[in-house]
Amino acid sequence: MKKIFVINGGQHFAHSGGKFNHTLTGLDQSYFTEENGFELQVTDINLPYDPDEEVKKFVWADVVVYHTPVWWFSMPYKLKEYIDVVFTAGHRKGLYRSDGRKNETPEINYGTGGTMQGRKYMLTTTWNAPDTAFTLPGEFFLEHSVDQGVMFGFHRMNAFLGMQPLESMHFHDLEKNATPERIDAYKNQYLAHLEAQFTDLEIALSA
């Protein structure tokens, strides 16, 4: 069975309720079942956690799934705190050994000290911004995608551990235009995304 670790980074603050990230986590729980060939562990960053136990979940997992809203062009502060605390606890405990450099060659090989090789991760983000803010000339994000723009550092963070990405999925216009029809469409698209990503992963692992 493939082992999946889901991190629900949704957070309630001001006008953000974290509801759609909770919905995505529920969809994970319906998809990553024993009947479908998965073992699942879930962490909600709003609940108390033991950093060492969280490190063990990362080391246990074949795939880590991150769900996060984007606040002020970054992850929410509780998710950032979780990563700071847990990744620090994971030093030489299965997440990373060092920054990868040697004393005799300090200019090269930065970021190669991770010990999570062979593991995958998948990112979802939720936005108030519409997708056109990333794609249309002259719009706010200057035609930079989420993965190559705002979340680029997040992806390099996971590369620092040695993990490789599955295809991300980004959900837009979930504040000003969060209609029931949009939510239902996104839920169906996410389930289709899971099917595509994990079918491809199964094929790759068995090749």
C-alpha positions in Angstrom: 0.0 0.0 0.0 1.1 3.5 -0.7 1.5 5.7 2.4 0.1 9.2 2.2 0.6 12.0 4.7 -1.9 14.9 4.3 -1.2 18.3 5.9 -4.2 20.6 6.2 -2.8 24.1 6.3 -6.1 25.9 6.3 -6.5 28.4 9.0 -9.3 30.6 10.3 -8.3 34.3 10.5 -10.1 37.5 9.7 -12.2 36.9 6.6 -10.5 33.5 5.9 -12.2 30.4 7.3 -10.0 27.6 5.9 -13.2 25.8 4.8 -12.1 24.8 1.3 -8.8 23.3 2.6 -10.9 21.3 5.0 -13.0 20.2 2.1 -10.0 19.0 0.2 -8.8 17.1 3.2 -12.1 15.4 3.4 -11.8 14.4 -0.3 -8.4 13.0 0.5 -9.9 10.9 3.2 -12.5 9.5 0.8 -9.9 8.8 -1.9 -6.9 7.5 0.1 -8.6 4.4 1.5 -7.4 0.9 2.2 -9.8 -0.3 -0.4 -8.0 1.9 -3.0 -4.6 0.7 -1.9 -3.5 3.5 0.5 -2.6 4.1 4.1 -3.3 7.6 5.3 -2.2 9.9 8.1 -3.6 13.5 8.4 -2.3 16.5 10.4 -4.4 19.6 10.9 -2.0 22.4 11.8 -4.6 24.1 14.0 -4.5 21.2 16.5 -1.7 20.4 18.9 1.1 18.3 17.6 4.3 16.7 18.7 7.2 17.8 16.3 9.0 14.5 16.6 5.8 12.6 15.8 5.3 14.8 12.8 8.9 14.1 11.6 8.0 10.4 11.8 5.0 11.0 9.5 7.2 12.6 6.9 9.7 9.7 7.0 6.9 7.2 6.9 5.1 8.7 3.9 5.6 7.8 0.2 3.8 11.0 -0.7 3.2 14.2 1.3 0.1 16.3 0.3 0.1 19.9 1.4 -3.1 22.0 1.4 -2.5 25.7 2.0 -4.3 29.0 1.4 -2.1 31.8 0.2 -2.1 34.8 2.5 -0.2 37.9 1.5 1.7 35.9 -1.1 2.9 33.2 1.3 1.6 30.4 3.4 -0.3 31.2 6.6 1.6 31.8 9.8 0.5 28.6 11.6 1.6 26.5 8.6 4.9 28.4 8.4 5.4 27.8 12.2 4.6 24.1 11.7 7.3 23.8 9.0 9.8 25.7 10.9 9.3 23.6 14.1 9.0 20.2 12.4 11.7 20.6 9.9 14.1 21.8 12.6 13.2 18.7 14.7 13.9 16.6 11.6 17.5 17.5 11.3 19.5 14.2 11.2 16.2 12.3 12.1 15.3 11.5 8.5 14.5 14.8 6.8 17.9 16.2 6.1 21.5 15.7 7.1 23.0 19.1 6.3 22.8 21.8 3.6 24.8 19.4 1.5 28.0 21.4 1.2 31.5 20.2 2.1 34.0 22.4 4.0 36.5 22.1 1.2 34.0 23.2 -1.5 31.5 25.6 0.2 30.5 27.2 -3.0 28.7 24.2 -4.5 26.2 21.5 -3.7 24.0 23.7 -1.5 20.6 22.0 -0.9 21.8 18.4 -1.5 21.8 17.2 2.1 18.2 16.0 2.2 17.4 12.4 3.2 13.9 12.1 1.7 14.9 10.9 -1.7 12.4 8.7 -3.4 9.5 10.5 -1.7 7.0 12.7 -3.6 4.9 15.6 -2.6 1.9 17.4 -4.0 0.8 21.0 -3.3 -2.6 22.6 -3.5 -3.2 26.3 -2.9 -6.3 28.4 -2.6 -6.6 32.0 -3.6 -8.8 35.0 -3.8 -7.0 36.0 -6.9 -8.5 34.7 -10.2 -6.4 32.5 -12.5 -6.3 35.4 -15.1 -4.1 37.4 -12.6 -1.4 34.9 -13.5 -1.9 34.4 -17.2 -3.0 37.7 -18.8 -0.4 40.2 -20.0 -0.3 43.3 -17.7 -2.1 41.6 -14.9 -0.8 41.5 -11.3 1.5 38.4 -11.4 3.3 39.4 -14.6 2.5 36.0 -16.3 4.4 34.1 -13.6 2.6 30.9 -12.6 1.9 30.0 -9.0 4.6 27.3 -9.0 7.3 29.5 -10.6 6.3 32.6 -8.8 4.8 32.9 -5.3 5.3 29.2 -4.4 8.8 28.8 -5.9 10.5 28.9 -2.5 8.0 26.3 -1.2 9.1 23.9 -3.9 12.8 24.5 -3.3 12.1 23.8 0.4 10.8 20.4 -0.5 13.8 19.9 -2.9 16.1 20.7 0.1 14.6 17.5 1.8 15.2 15.5 -1.4 11.5 15.2 -2.4 10.2 15.4 -6.0 7.0 17.1 -6.9 3.8 15.7 -8.3 1.7 18.1 -10.3 0.3 20.9 -8.2 -3.3 22.1 -8.3 -4.4 25.7 -7.6 -7.9 26.9 -6.8 -8.7 30.5 -7.7 -11.4 33.1 -7.0 -12.5 31.5 -3.8 -13.5 34.7 -1.9 -15.2 37.1 -4.2 -16.5 34.4 -6.5 -17.0 31.3 -4.3 -20.2 30.2 -5.9 -21.7 26.7 -5.1 -21.1 25.9 -8.8 -17.4 26.8 -8.6 -17.0 24.8 -5.4 -18.6 21.7 -6.9 -16.6 22.0 -10.1 -13.4 22.3 -8.1 -14.2 19.3 -6.0 -14.7 17.2 -9.1 -11.6 18.5 -10.7 -9.6 17.7 -7.6 -10.8 14.1 -7.5 -9.9 13.8 -11.2 -6.5 15.3 -10.4 -5.9 12.7 -7.7 -6.9 9.9 -10.0 -4.5 11.1 -12.7 -1.5 11.8 -10.4 -1.7 8.6 -8.4 -2.5 6.4 -11.4 0.6 7.8 -13.1 2.6 7.3 -9.8 1.5 3.7 -9.6 2.6 3.1 -13.2 6.0 4.8 -12.5 6.6 2.8 -9.4 5.8 -0.5 -11.1 7.8 0.2 -14.3 
